[in-house]
Amino acid sequence: MSDSPDPDDPAARLKALEEKLASRRTTAQVDAPKDGHYQGQLAWRMVIELVAGLGIGFGIGYSLDRFFGTLPVFLVIFVLFGLAAGIKTMLRSAEEVQKKQLAGQAGPTAKNEGETRG
């Protein structure tokens, strides 16, 4: 007989599908991204956060300047606010990643120490 399941037997088809999924899960775990790939994603995330803060600040400042008919006073002010917001978001992301790395290296005790301190 052949290895393909009987099309009339749903239990056999289900078992064959489960076997295929199990074999693919093991190969997918081997092909997981490396730590360097994760660091690249983190760097791009931080760059995007900074640029988004600058862009939002630029948009608000430019809109206010157009609305009020002023010199680029609001533009400069809100670009600086956007820069500060972007840097703050970047630092928050870096702190989050650092906490995850410390929790992963030290195990559950690092998580408990962080809870007792703060």
All heavy atoms as an XYZ file, in Angstrom:
892
protein
N       0.822     -1.177      0.000
C       0.000      0.000      0.000
C       0.873      1.251      0.000
O       2.040      1.211      0.305
C      -0.882      0.020      1.245
C      -1.936     -1.035      1.310
S      -3.271     -0.311      2.236
C      -4.609     -0.963      1.342
N       0.251      2.373     -0.268
C       0.994      3.630     -0.318
C       0.986      4.299      1.054
O       0.222      3.952      1.940
C       0.378      4.560     -1.370
O      -0.914      4.929     -0.957
N       1.850      5.319      1.204
C       1.946      6.051      2.464
C       0.854      7.087      2.623
O       0.642      7.622      3.702
C       3.305      6.747      2.562
C       4.432      5.733      2.762
O       4.130      4.634      3.249
O       5.580      6.065      2.441
N       0.154      7.420      1.562
C      -0.883      8.442      1.664
C      -2.101      7.873      2.384
O      -2.442      6.709      2.211
C      -1.272      8.954      0.278
O      -1.836      7.907     -0.470
N      -2.752      8.699      3.206
C      -3.910      8.199      3.964
C      -5.111      7.969      3.058
O      -5.226      8.540      1.985
C      -4.184      9.318      4.963
C      -3.609     10.530      4.336
C      -2.443     10.073      3.516
N      -5.977      7.110      3.527
C      -7.209      6.814      2.817
C      -8.081      8.072      2.825
O      -8.368      8.618      3.884
C      -7.928      5.655      3.513
C      -9.192      5.239      2.767
O      -9.305      5.587      1.572
O     -10.043      4.580      3.378
N      -8.520      8.573      1.650
C      -9.299      9.809      1.624
C     -10.650      9.680      2.313
O     -11.250     10.678      2.690
C      -9.469     10.118      0.141
C      -9.048      8.914     -0.597
C      -8.244      8.062      0.309
N     -11.113      8.445      2.518
C     -12.404      8.253      3.169
C     -12.281      8.166      4.686
O     -13.283      8.224      5.390
C     -13.084      6.984      2.642
C     -13.435      7.116      1.160
O     -13.636      8.265      0.723
O     -13.491      6.092      0.467
N     -11.065      8.030      5.201
C     -10.864      7.871      6.643
C     -10.325      9.183      7.232
O      -9.149      9.493      7.106
C      -9.886      6.726      6.901
C      -9.741      6.418      8.377
O     -10.618      6.840      9.172
O      -8.752      5.756      8.730
N     -11.181      9.982      7.899
C     -10.729     11.261      8.437
C      -9.710     11.101      9.560
O      -8.824     11.940      9.726
C     -11.992     11.936      8.950
C     -13.089     10.950      8.838
C     -12.610      9.786      8.070
N      -9.778     10.009     10.316
C      -8.814      9.810     11.405
C      -7.408      9.606     10.843
O      -6.422     10.129     11.377
C      -9.236      8.629     12.268
N      -7.319      8.857      9.745
C      -6.017      8.618      9.135
C      -5.453      9.907      8.537
O      -4.257     10.176      8.636
C      -6.124      7.540      8.069
N      -6.320     10.690      7.918
C      -5.868     11.965      7.347
C      -5.393     12.907      8.439
O      -4.394     13.603      8.286
C      -6.998     12.599      6.553
C      -7.306     11.835      5.275
C      -8.480     12.387      4.512
N      -8.362     13.807      4.272
C      -9.394     14.615      4.069
N     -10.621     14.133      4.092
N      -9.210     15.883      3.835
N      -6.114     12.931      9.571
C      -5.728     13.784     10.687
C      -4.383     13.365     11.271
O      -3.538     14.195     11.571
C      -6.812     13.748     11.765
C      -6.575     14.633     12.982
C      -6.504     16.097     12.565
C      -7.665     14.432     14.004
N      -4.184     12.054     11.394
C      -2.917     11.548     11.921
C      -1.755     11.917     10.996
O      -0.683     12.320     11.448
C      -2.995     10.033     12.106
C      -1.767      9.456     12.749
C      -1.906      7.978     12.983
C      -0.634      7.432     13.602
N      -0.683      5.996     13.804
N      -1.965     11.796      9.680
C      -0.924     12.152      8.722
C      -0.603     13.647      8.795
O       0.565     14.046      8.734
C      -1.357     11.769      7.310
N      -1.620     14.469      8.957
C      -1.406     15.911      9.079
C      -0.635     16.244     10.349
O       0.277     17.076     10.338
C      -2.750     16.640      9.056
C      -2.691     18.161      9.184
C      -1.922     18.761      8.026
C      -4.085     18.737      9.267
N      -0.966     15.594     11.459
C      -0.248     15.826     12.708
C       1.218     15.434     12.589
O       2.100     16.108     13.113
C      -0.919     15.061     13.848
C      -2.230     15.675     14.286
C      -2.954     14.827     15.320
O      -2.494     13.701     15.627
O      -3.987     15.301     15.823
N       1.503     14.354     11.890
C       2.889     13.926     11.687
C       3.662     14.948     10.859
O       4.814     15.272     11.158
C       2.923     12.555     11.023
C       2.475     11.431     11.920
C       2.349     10.105     11.180
O       2.627     10.051      9.962
O       1.968      9.113     11.834
N       3.018     15.470      9.822
C       3.675     16.495      8.995
C       3.968     17.752      9.815
O       5.040     18.333      9.732
C       2.801     16.869      7.804
C       2.806     15.882      6.680
C       1.954     16.403      5.535
C       1.851     15.425      4.400
N       1.004     15.940      3.313
N       2.986     18.169     10.622
C       3.178     19.358     11.452
C       4.292     19.151     12.467
O       5.103     20.050     12.709
C       1.877     19.721     12.168
C       0.786     20.338     11.307
C      -0.499     20.494     12.106
C       1.228     21.673     10.757
N       4.348     17.973     13.070
C       5.393     17.687     14.054
C       6.775     17.727     13.412
O       7.722     18.268     13.992
C       5.140     16.335     14.697
N       6.897     17.200     12.207
C       8.204     17.214     11.545
C       8.608     18.638     11.156
O       9.770     19.012     11.232
C       8.192     16.312     10.317
O       7.353     16.853      9.309
N       7.661     19.455     10.782
C       7.980     20.832     10.408
C       8.282     21.692     11.630
O       9.064     22.628     11.544
C       6.840     21.438      9.613
C       6.639     20.689      8.318
C       6.400     21.580      7.189
N       6.341     20.785      5.974
C       5.623     21.096      4.944
N       4.885     22.182      4.979
N       5.644     20.350      3.879
N       7.661     21.408     12.755
C       7.937     22.173     13.977
C       9.383     21.990     14.410
O      10.026     22.933     14.833
C       7.007     21.742     15.098
C       5.645     22.337     14.999
C       4.808     22.006     16.227
N       3.426     22.327     15.977
C       2.418     21.492     16.050
N       2.634     20.238     16.412
N       1.195     21.884     15.789
N       9.907     20.789     14.323
C      11.281     20.552     14.752
C      12.258     21.274     13.835
O      13.245     21.826     14.301
C      11.589     19.051     14.791
O      11.338     18.486     13.502
C      10.745     18.347     15.832
N      11.997     21.330     12.532
C      12.898     22.035     11.634
C      12.769     23.540     11.804
O      13.730     24.272     11.659
C      12.633     21.662     10.159
O      11.277     21.954      9.852
C      12.927     20.203      9.914
N      11.593     24.037     12.155
C      11.419     25.473     12.361
C      12.156     25.933     13.602
O      12.680     27.043     13.648
C       9.934     25.815     12.465
N      12.240     25.103     14.622
C      12.956     25.476     15.823
C      14.449     25.554     15.570
O      15.136     26.367     16.172
C      12.658     24.477     16.935
C      11.235     24.566     17.443
C      10.903     23.462     18.419
O      11.695     22.555     18.638
N       9.713     23.535     18.996
N      14.974     24.741     14.690
C      16.392     24.778     14.364
C      16.729     26.059     13.615
O      17.794     26.640     13.802
C      16.775     23.535     13.522
C      18.191     23.636     13.004
C      16.581     22.276     14.343
N      15.820     26.558     12.786
C      16.068     27.733     11.973
C      15.699     29.035     12.682
O      15.446     30.042     12.040
C      15.286     27.642     10.660
C      15.731     26.458      9.815
O      16.871     26.000     10.014
O      14.941     26.000      8.982
N      15.647     29.051     14.000
C      15.291     30.263     14.744
C      16.354     31.336     14.534
O      17.536     31.025     14.337
C      15.164     29.941     16.226
N      15.984     32.611     14.533
C      16.961     33.670     14.302
C      18.019     33.713     15.392
O      17.748     33.420     16.553
C      16.122     34.944     14.299
C      14.844     34.590     14.941
C      14.658     33.133     14.746
N      19.202     34.079     14.988
C      20.323     34.162     15.920
C      20.242     35.457     16.709
O      19.487     36.354     16.404
C      21.646     34.091     15.146
C      21.770     32.865     14.265
C      21.819     31.591     15.078
C      22.062     30.385     14.228
N      20.934     29.561     13.986
N      21.094     35.581     17.724
C      21.086     36.750     18.600
C      21.462     38.017     17.827
O      20.932     39.074     18.078
C      22.053     36.527     19.763
C      21.898     37.579     20.835
O      20.744     37.972     21.093
O      22.915     38.005     21.403
N      22.365     37.909     16.870
C      22.755     39.069     16.069
C      21.598     39.607     15.245
O      21.456     40.809     15.064
N      20.770     38.724     14.757
C      19.592     39.137     13.995
C      18.637     39.913     14.891
O      18.064     40.915     14.483
C      18.900     37.906     13.402
C      17.706     38.221     12.563
N      17.817     38.856     11.345
C      16.391     38.016     12.781
C      16.595     39.024     10.845
N      15.719     38.522     11.699
N      18.498     39.468     16.129
C      17.629     40.161     17.079
C      18.190     41.548     17.385
O      17.435     42.503     17.495
C      17.496     39.344     18.361
C      16.715     40.046     19.430
C      15.336     40.180     19.320
C      17.345     40.592     20.539
C      14.605     40.832     20.292
C      16.621     41.244     21.510
C      15.255     41.360     21.381
O      14.543     42.015     22.339
N      19.492     41.660     17.500
C      20.104     42.960     17.785
C      19.870     43.923     16.631
O      19.658     45.116     16.840
C      21.605     42.797     18.047
C      21.919     42.018     19.298
C      21.435     42.708     20.557
O      21.382     43.917     20.643
N      21.069     41.913     21.538
N      19.877     43.417     15.404
C      19.588     44.264     14.251
C      18.157     44.764     14.269
O      17.885     45.925     13.959
N      17.240     43.890     14.641
C      15.842     44.309     14.748
C      15.670     45.355     15.834
O      14.912     46.312     15.678
C      14.955     43.106     15.059
C      14.790     42.156     13.913
C      13.934     40.958     14.309
O      13.689     40.711     15.478
N      13.498     40.200     13.307
N      16.380     45.186     16.922
C      16.303     46.143     18.023
C      16.840     47.504     17.585
O      16.260     48.547     17.896
C      17.078     45.631     19.234
C      17.144     46.554     20.432
C      15.749     46.762     21.007
C      18.073     45.984     21.481
N      17.928     47.491     16.841
C      18.503     48.754     16.360
C      17.528     49.471     15.431
O      17.332     50.687     15.552
C      19.825     48.478     15.646
N      16.912     48.735     14.526
C      15.939     49.360     13.624
C      14.729     49.878     14.378
O      14.184     50.932     14.055
C      15.494     48.387     12.534
C      16.431     48.368     11.383
C      17.266     47.361     11.019
C      16.660     49.431     10.461
N      17.998     47.730      9.940
C      17.644     48.995      9.556
C      16.138     50.708     10.310
C      18.107     49.794      8.522
C      16.601     51.499      9.270
C      17.565     51.047      8.396
N      14.298     49.148     15.394
C      13.164     49.604     16.203
C      13.484     50.937     16.862
O      12.667     51.854     16.874
C      12.847     48.550     17.258
C      11.767     48.956     18.229
C      11.557     47.899     19.280
N      10.752     48.417     20.361
C      10.500     47.768     21.472
N      10.980     46.563     21.657
N       9.780     48.304     22.408
N      14.697     51.056     17.385
C      15.089     52.302     18.053
C      15.196     53.460     17.057
O      14.790     54.581     17.359
C      16.390     52.105     18.811
C      16.250     51.199     19.991
S      17.803     51.060     20.851
C      17.225     50.746     22.485
N      15.725     53.190     15.888
C      15.827     54.233     14.862
C      14.434     54.697     14.452
O      14.172     55.898     14.323
C      16.630     53.720     13.640
C      16.496     54.648     12.460
C      18.092     53.546     14.009
N      13.532     53.759     14.266
C      12.168     54.109     13.869
C      11.487     54.929     14.958
O      10.755     55.884     14.669
C      11.373     52.836     13.519
C      11.904     52.256     12.204
C       9.894     53.112     13.427
C      11.371     50.891     11.868
N      11.712     54.573     16.222
C      11.115     55.341     17.314
C      11.623     56.776     17.328
O      10.860     57.722     17.537
C      11.410     54.659     18.659
C      10.640     53.374     18.844
C      11.096     52.580     20.047
O      12.160     52.897     20.625
O      10.390     51.630     20.421
N      12.910     56.959     17.094
C      13.473     58.306     17.073
C      12.940     59.112     15.891
O      12.518     60.266     16.046
C      15.005     58.236     17.013
C      15.729     59.573     16.992
C      15.486     60.330     18.290
C      17.206     59.365     16.776
N      12.923     58.505     14.723
C      12.442     59.201     13.527
C      10.947     59.507     13.646
O      10.494     60.575     13.221
C      12.751     58.361     12.259
C      12.081     58.930     11.039
C      14.259     58.296     12.042
N      10.188     58.598     14.249
C       8.755     58.846     14.431
C       8.530     60.036     15.356
O       7.672     60.886     15.090
C       8.069     57.605     14.991
N       9.295     60.120     16.433
C       9.182     61.263     17.333
C       9.508     62.569     16.629
O       8.789     63.568     16.774
N      10.572     62.563     15.850
C      10.937     63.761     15.092
C       9.873     64.113     14.062
O       9.512     65.279     13.892
C      12.285     63.557     14.393
C      13.516     63.643     15.285
C      14.747     63.161     14.531
C      13.717     65.053     15.773
N       9.362     63.116     13.376
C       8.348     63.360     12.351
C       7.050     63.909     12.928
O       6.452     64.828     12.364
N       6.634     63.355     14.039
C       5.405     63.842     14.666
C       5.604     65.268     15.157
O       4.738     66.130     14.980
C       4.975     62.892     15.799
C       4.508     61.569     15.204
C       3.884     63.522     16.657
C       4.291     60.477     16.226
N       6.742     65.541     15.776
C       7.036     66.908     16.227
C       7.091     67.885     15.068
O       6.569     69.005     15.153
N       7.706     67.463     13.967
C       7.778     68.317     12.783
C       6.381     68.609     12.248
O       6.051     69.748     11.924
C       8.629     67.644     11.702
C       8.704     68.431     10.422
C       9.626     69.439     10.283
C       7.844     68.144      9.371
C       9.704     70.171      9.105
C       7.905     68.867      8.192
C       8.841     69.885      8.063
N       5.559     67.566     12.173
C       4.204     67.746     11.649
C       3.360     68.674     12.497
O       2.671     69.557     11.970
N       3.419     68.514     13.802
C       2.645     69.387     14.683
C       3.155     70.819     14.598
O       2.379     71.772     14.474
C       2.698     68.861     16.134
C       1.938     67.545     16.250
C       2.125     69.892     17.104
C       2.103     66.854     17.592
N       4.476     70.998     14.656
C       5.049     72.349     14.598
C       4.765     73.046     13.286
O       4.399     74.228     13.255
N       4.912     72.337     12.193
C       4.654     72.924     10.880
C       3.180     73.306     10.745
O       2.849     74.389     10.238
C       5.061     71.939      9.780
C       4.904     72.496      8.387
C       5.825     73.399      7.882
C       3.835     72.105      7.585
C       5.690     73.900      6.598
C       3.683     72.609      6.315
C       4.615     73.509      5.818
O       4.459     74.010      4.555
N       2.299     72.431     11.226
C       0.862     72.721     11.145
C       0.489     73.949     11.967
O      -0.294     74.797     11.514
C       0.057     71.524     11.644
O       0.309     70.405     10.838
N       1.041     74.050     13.160
C       0.746     75.216     13.992
C       1.296     76.500     13.365
O       0.645     77.552     13.410
C       1.311     75.026     15.402
C       0.564     74.036     16.288
C       1.306     73.830     17.596
C      -0.854     74.514     16.547
N       2.488     76.426     12.781
C       3.051     77.598     12.114
C       2.200     78.019     10.924
O       1.983     79.208     10.703
C       4.488     77.320     11.653
C       5.497     77.508     12.770
O       5.235     78.323     13.682
O       6.541     76.841     12.737
N       1.709     77.074     10.166
C       0.841     77.410      9.033
C      -0.484     77.996      9.511
O      -1.011     78.929      8.925
C       0.557     76.155      8.185
C       1.747     75.570      7.484
C       1.990     76.193      6.186
N       0.811     75.956      5.331
C       0.801     76.152      4.052
N       1.878     76.552      3.454
N      -0.290     75.956      3.348
N      -1.021     77.436     10.584
C      -2.312     77.881     11.103
C      -2.222     79.311     11.645
O      -3.087     80.143     11.378
C      -2.792     76.924     12.195
C      -4.129     77.287     12.761
C      -5.284     77.061     12.024
C      -4.249     77.834     14.024
C      -6.524     77.386     12.535
C      -5.473     78.160     14.552
C      -6.620     77.943     13.801
N      -1.181     79.596     12.394
C      -1.030     80.916     13.003
C      -0.281     81.907     12.109
O      -0.234     83.100     12.408
C      -0.320     80.825     14.356
C      -1.131     80.143     15.415
C      -0.656     78.997     16.040
C      -2.380     80.623     15.793
C      -1.403     78.363     17.019
C      -3.129     79.990     16.764
C      -2.638     78.857     17.379
N       0.343     81.432     11.041
C       1.086     82.305     10.139
C       2.353     82.863     10.768
O       2.768     83.975     10.468
N       2.980     82.105     11.629
C       4.175     82.573     12.326
C       5.432     82.086     11.616
O       5.387     81.261     10.700
C       4.189     82.053     13.773
O       4.166     80.633     13.744
C       2.999     82.570     14.548
N       6.538     82.606     12.085
C       7.828     82.085     11.638
C       7.970     80.659     12.182
O       7.154     80.234     12.994
C       8.945     82.988     12.164
C       8.959     84.413     11.606
C      10.008     85.241     12.325
C       9.231     84.397     10.122
N       8.987     79.953     11.821
C       9.056     78.545     12.260
C       9.376     78.379     13.751
O      10.216     77.589     14.143
C      10.136     77.955     11.378
C      10.976     79.091     10.962
C      10.053     80.270     10.890
N       8.669     79.143     14.583
C       8.885     79.048     16.022
C       8.343     77.717     16.545
O       9.050     76.976     17.232
C       8.193     80.236     16.743
C       8.263     80.085     18.243
C       8.791     81.537     16.293
N       7.095     77.420     16.216
C       6.495     76.174     16.683
C       7.196     74.959     16.084
O       7.311     73.924     16.729
C       5.000     76.132     16.348
C       4.182     77.093     17.156
C       3.575     78.187     16.552
C       4.022     76.921     18.517
C       2.816     79.068     17.285
C       3.260     77.794     19.264
C       2.658     78.882     18.650
N       7.664     75.103     14.862
C       8.378     74.008     14.205
C       9.611     73.625     15.011
O       9.836     72.447     15.312
C       8.768     74.399     12.780
C       9.561     73.370     11.985
C       8.682     72.176     11.669
C      10.102     73.987     10.729
N      10.399     74.601     15.381
C      11.626     74.330     16.144
C      11.282     73.747     17.512
O      11.892     72.759     17.952
C      12.471     75.624     16.282
C      13.627     75.414     17.231
C      12.966     76.081     14.921
N      10.303     74.335     18.175
C       9.934     73.868     19.516
C       9.446     72.422     19.475
O       9.891     71.578     20.260
C       8.862     74.797     20.126
C       9.469     76.161     20.430
C       8.262     74.182     21.381
C       8.455     77.211     20.825
N       8.566     72.120     18.535
C       8.001     70.772     18.503
C       8.959     69.732     17.938
O       8.861     68.554     18.285
C       6.658     70.764     17.766
C       5.527     71.216     18.638
C       5.148     72.549     18.661
C       4.867     70.324     19.448
C       4.116     72.983     19.473
C       3.836     70.737     20.272
C       3.456     72.077     20.293
N       9.901     70.138     17.111
C      10.934     69.198     16.677
C      11.802     68.818     17.872
O      12.172     67.649     18.041
C      11.767     69.776     15.512
C      13.056     69.003     15.321
C      10.971     69.753     14.225
N      12.114     69.794     18.719
C      12.891     69.483     19.926
C      12.091     68.588     20.882
O      12.644     67.656     21.476
C      13.326     70.767     20.622
C      14.357     71.609     19.860
C      14.637     72.913     20.598
C      15.635     70.826     19.641
N      10.789     68.860     21.019
C       9.941     67.985     21.831
C       9.906     66.570     21.243
O       9.952     65.583     21.973
C       8.513     68.525     21.936
C       8.341     69.650     22.912
C       7.334     70.580     22.726
C       9.166     69.798     24.012
C       7.153     71.615     23.616
C       8.996     70.828     24.914
C       7.990     71.743     24.720
N       9.804     66.470     19.927
C       9.785     65.171     19.268
C      11.098     64.426     19.454
O      11.112     63.211     19.655
N      12.206     65.152     19.389
C      13.514     64.540     19.622
C      13.597     63.991     21.043
O      14.035     62.863     21.266
C      14.627     65.558     19.373
C      16.055     65.083     19.631
C      16.424     63.998     18.638
C      17.017     66.243     19.545
N      13.156     64.801     22.013
C      13.179     64.349     23.407
C      12.273     63.129     23.607
O      12.651     62.175     24.293
C      12.746     65.489     24.323
N      11.099     63.153     23.000
C      10.182     62.019     23.125
C      10.772     60.770     22.470
O      10.661     59.662     23.003
C       8.834     62.354     22.511
N      11.407     60.926     21.309
C      12.026     59.783     20.633
C      13.158     59.187     21.438
O      13.291     57.962     21.551
N      13.987     60.036     22.034
C      15.094     59.541     22.855
C      14.556     58.845     24.102
O      15.053     57.792     24.501
C      16.048     60.695     23.218
C      16.800     61.144     21.960
C      17.028     60.281     24.302
C      17.644     62.375     22.152
N      13.527     59.411     24.708
C      12.934     58.789     25.890
C      12.366     57.411     25.548
O      12.541     56.458     26.305
C      11.837     59.692     26.458
C      11.246     59.192     27.735
C      10.226     60.172     28.298
C       9.606     59.627     29.567
N       8.606     60.531     30.130
N      11.720     57.294     24.399
C      11.164     56.012     23.980
C      12.278     55.007     23.685
O      12.175     53.830     24.031
C      10.275     56.200     22.743
O       9.297     57.191     23.026
C       9.585     54.912     22.347
N      13.355     55.482     23.070
C      14.491     54.602     22.802
C      15.093     54.074     24.098
O      15.413     52.893     24.215
C      15.575     55.348     22.011
C      15.282     55.534     20.554
S      16.528     56.528     19.710
C      18.043     55.784     20.214
N      15.253     54.949     25.072
C      15.822     54.524     26.351
C      14.910     53.534     27.062
O      15.377     52.574     27.682
C      16.082     55.743     27.236
C      17.219     56.662     26.778
C      17.298     57.895     27.652
C      18.542     55.916     26.773
N      13.610     53.745     26.958
C      12.653     52.819     27.565
C      12.744     51.449     26.893
O      12.698     50.416     27.557
C      11.240     53.376     27.455
C      10.247     52.622     28.301
C       8.844     53.212     28.226
N       8.838     54.641     28.461
C       8.126     55.521     27.764
N       7.355     55.105     26.779
N       8.163     56.799     28.045
N      12.898     51.429     25.576
C      13.035     50.159     24.857
C      14.323     49.445     25.250
O      14.337     48.225     25.443
C      13.023     50.394     23.355
O      11.794     50.904     22.942
N      15.407     50.202     25.366
C      16.683     49.603     25.749
C      16.611     49.036     27.163
O      17.142     47.954     27.438
C      17.793     50.646     25.656
N      15.931     49.732     28.050
C      15.779     49.246     29.420
C      14.947     47.964     29.450
O      15.266     47.021     30.181
C      15.112     50.326     30.272
C      14.972     49.971     31.735
C      14.321     51.094     32.521
O      14.386     52.263     32.094
O      13.730     50.785     33.564
N      13.903     47.923     28.640
C      13.057     46.733     28.554
C      13.845     45.525     28.067
O      13.743     44.437     28.626
C      11.892     47.026     27.607
C      10.990     45.873     27.311
C       9.965     46.230     26.250
O       9.456     47.368     26.263
O       9.685     45.381     25.398
N      14.668     45.726     27.047
C      15.476     44.632     26.506
C      16.518     44.195     27.527
O      16.770     43.002     27.702
C      16.138     45.063     25.179
C      17.182     44.064     24.737
C      15.084     45.251     24.117
N      17.109     45.156     28.227
C      18.107     44.820     29.238
C      17.486     43.982     30.361
O      18.081     43.022     30.820
C      18.725     46.090     29.802
C      19.862     45.838     30.749
C      20.474     47.137     31.249
O      19.884     48.206     31.118
N      21.659     47.046     31.810
N      16.281     44.337     30.784
C      15.605     43.561     31.826
C      15.319     42.143     31.344
O      15.469     41.182     32.093
C      14.301     44.239     32.238
C      14.498     45.441     33.118
C      13.169     46.056     33.508
C      13.365     47.293     34.359
N      12.084     47.926     34.722
N      14.910     42.001     30.076
C      14.641     40.671     29.533
C      15.915     39.835     29.488
O      15.903     38.646     29.796
C      14.038     40.765     28.135
C      12.590     41.158     28.116
C      12.052     41.179     26.705
C      10.615     41.634     26.661
N      10.107     41.687     25.287
N      17.023     40.455     29.098
C      18.285     39.725     29.025
C      18.759     39.309     30.410
O      19.232     38.200     30.607
C      19.347     40.557     28.326
C      19.150     40.668     26.844
C      20.197     41.530     26.174
O      20.940     42.248     26.837
N      20.257     41.477     24.855
N      18.643     40.200     31.377
C      19.055     39.855     32.731
C      18.172     38.765     33.318
O      18.644     37.869     34.010
C      19.022     41.095     33.627
C      20.098     42.139     33.351
C      19.892     43.355     34.231
C      21.478     41.556     33.550
N      16.883     38.819     33.045
C      15.971     37.795     33.541
C      16.272     36.457     32.882
O      16.177     35.412     33.523
C      14.529     38.196     33.291
N      16.651     36.473     31.613
C      16.962     35.233     30.911
C      18.273     34.622     31.357
O      18.425     33.409     31.416
N      19.260     35.438     31.734
C      20.563     34.921     32.136
C      20.558     34.403     33.568
O      21.108     33.366     33.864
C      21.628     36.011     32.014
C      21.948     36.376     30.596
C      22.903     37.544     30.510
O      23.251     38.156     31.510
N      23.322     37.867     29.304
N      19.922     35.145     34.468
C      19.995     34.791     35.875
C      18.868     33.862     36.312
O      18.896     33.356     37.409
C      19.967     36.058     36.717
N      17.875     33.676     35.468
C      16.776     32.799     35.826
C      15.725     33.507     36.665
O      15.661     34.731     36.693
N      14.918     32.762     37.382
C      13.804     33.364     38.113
C      14.244     34.228     39.291
O      13.515     35.079     39.746
C      12.986     32.166     38.588
C      13.841     30.984     38.435
C      14.905     31.319     37.446
N      15.456     34.061     39.796
C      15.884     34.864     40.949
C      16.060     36.321     40.580
O      15.780     37.202     41.380
C      17.198     34.325     41.532
O      18.186     34.314     40.509
C      17.002     32.937     42.103
N      16.502     36.617     39.353
C      16.665     38.008     38.931
C      15.316     38.701     38.864
O      15.188     39.867     39.209
C      17.357     38.079     37.572
N      14.303     37.980     38.453
C      12.973     38.562     38.393
C      12.460     38.887     39.795
O      11.892     39.933     40.030
C      12.015     37.589     37.685
C      10.654     38.134     37.455
C       9.819     37.138     36.678
C       8.433     37.699     36.409
N       7.574     36.750     35.746
N      12.714     37.997     40.736
C      12.274     38.226     42.112
C      13.024     39.383     42.753
O      12.460     40.138     43.517
C      12.453     36.959     42.949
C      11.531     35.842     42.519
O      10.497     36.124     41.890
N      11.876     34.610     42.810
N      14.321     39.534     42.460
C      15.076     40.642     43.014
C      14.549     41.960     42.515
O      14.450     42.924     43.259
C      16.550     40.509     42.632
C      17.270     39.403     43.364
C      18.704     39.268     42.892
O      19.195     40.182     42.212
O      19.322     38.247     43.196
N      14.185     42.035     41.232
C      13.643     43.262     40.668
C      12.315     43.638     41.303
O      12.001     44.794     41.486
N      11.526     42.634     41.662
C      10.234     42.906     42.279
C      10.390     43.433     43.696
O       9.640     44.270     44.147
C       9.370     41.638     42.281
C       8.926     41.223     40.894
C       8.204     39.892     40.907
O       8.100     39.269     41.992
O       7.769     39.443     39.836
N      11.415     42.958     44.419
C      11.579     43.412     45.794
C      12.170     44.807     45.870
O      11.909     45.542     46.790
C      12.492     42.433     46.581
O      13.745     42.334     45.910
C      11.829     41.075     46.709
N      12.979     45.176     44.881
C      13.590     46.499     44.866
C      12.601     47.591     44.503
O      12.676     48.684     44.978
C      14.745     46.541     43.883
C      15.984     45.931     44.445
C      17.125     46.210     43.499
N      17.603     44.916     43.035
C      18.286     44.717     41.948
N      18.558     45.712     41.154
N      18.700     43.539     41.605
N      11.756     47.333     43.539
C      10.952     48.439     43.058
C       9.542     48.152     43.067
O       8.625     48.742     42.919
